[in-house]
């Protein structure tokens, strides 16, 4: 069977459209979460410097802004790991099933 035939059969498979929709929706949600976290932090820097400059405790040298910035970085790593884990398990299994059906 030609590769072009397999590609055409995959593209006509209703499971393929459902898979693409599911994967895209998941990506959009995670991207929105990341943008909210990142731009929220940037907006805090721009509009509420006093909050970020607040000391963690009396006599402390670290302000609230430092852990919040680290939190944004950690959040980025966590949601990337969540996407990769789902992509490597669920998404790959669905993809393999669709390709297997098209190769018959």
HELIX and SHEET records of a PDB file:
HELIX    1   1 UNK A    3  UNK A   12  1                                  10    
HELIX    2   2 UNK A   14  UNK A   47  1                                  34    
HELIX    3   3 UNK A   49  UNK A   53  1                                   5    
HELIX    4   4 UNK A   64  UNK A   86  1                                  23    
HELIX    5   5 UNK A   87  UNK A   91  3                                   5    
HELIX    6   6 UNK A   92  UNK A  103  1                                  12    
END                                                                             
